[in-house]
Amino acid sequence: MYEKQILISYFDKFRVEILEKLNCDTTTETLSDERKLRLVNAYLEIVSEG
């Protein structure tokens, strides 16, 4: 549970950068916590691959 909160907070802090890297709309109004987790995990996977 704590790990999820860290990832959500990471997403909130770097929202624009994450969405741009994933070619997503940066003007999306609200995202659920589940959606944030999926996006941040996808971002971290892409970044870790180099």
HELIX and SHEET records of a PDB file:
HELIX    1   1 TYR A    2  LYS A   13  1                                  12    
HELIX    2   2 ARG A   15  LYS A   21  1                                   7    
HELIX    3   3 ASP A   33  GLU A   49  1                                  17    
END                                                                             
